[in-house]
Amino acid sequence: MEKEERQIEERLEAATTLLERTLSWLEERQGALTGEVERISATVEQGRREAELAEKLVSAERELAELKAGAAQSLLSPLRRTLPD
């Protein structure tokens, strides 16, 4: 009976050791498992994309204003002709 108790005790100690190692590993990896870095990275990328889109919008609005101004000038003076030298 003592032999069986000793074997059970050894197995429990081995299981405890493995559980402690697993817990230690999980604690070390906890930062990586939360995904915090991915969220920060995605936020930065989204901010960059929004800035790029804002720049494109400003450029498109500027081009549209220039086209409207050019169209308005051509409508105001459709009969203007240059004289040959």
Rosetta blueprint (number, residue, H / E / L):
1 M L
2 E H
3 K H
4 E H
5 E H
6 R H
7 Q H
8 I H
9 E H
10 E H
11 R H
12 L H
13 E H
14 A H
15 A H
16 T H
17 T H
18 L H
19 L H
20 E H
21 R H
22 T H
23 L H
24 S H
25 W H
26 L H
27 E H
28 E H
29 R H
30 Q H
31 G H
32 A H
33 L H
34 T H
35 G L
36 E H
37 V H
38 E H
39 R H
40 I H
41 S H
42 A H
43 T H
44 V H
45 E H
46 Q H
47 G H
48 R H
49 R H
50 E H
51 A H
52 E H
53 L H
54 A H
55 E H
56 K H
57 L H
58 V H
59 S H
60 A H
61 E H
62 R H
63 E H
64 L H
65 A H
66 E H
67 L H
68 K H
69 A H
70 G H
71 A H
72 A H
73 Q H
74 S H
75 L H
76 L H
77 S L
78 P L
79 L L
80 R L
81 R L
82 T L
83 L L
84 P L
85 D L
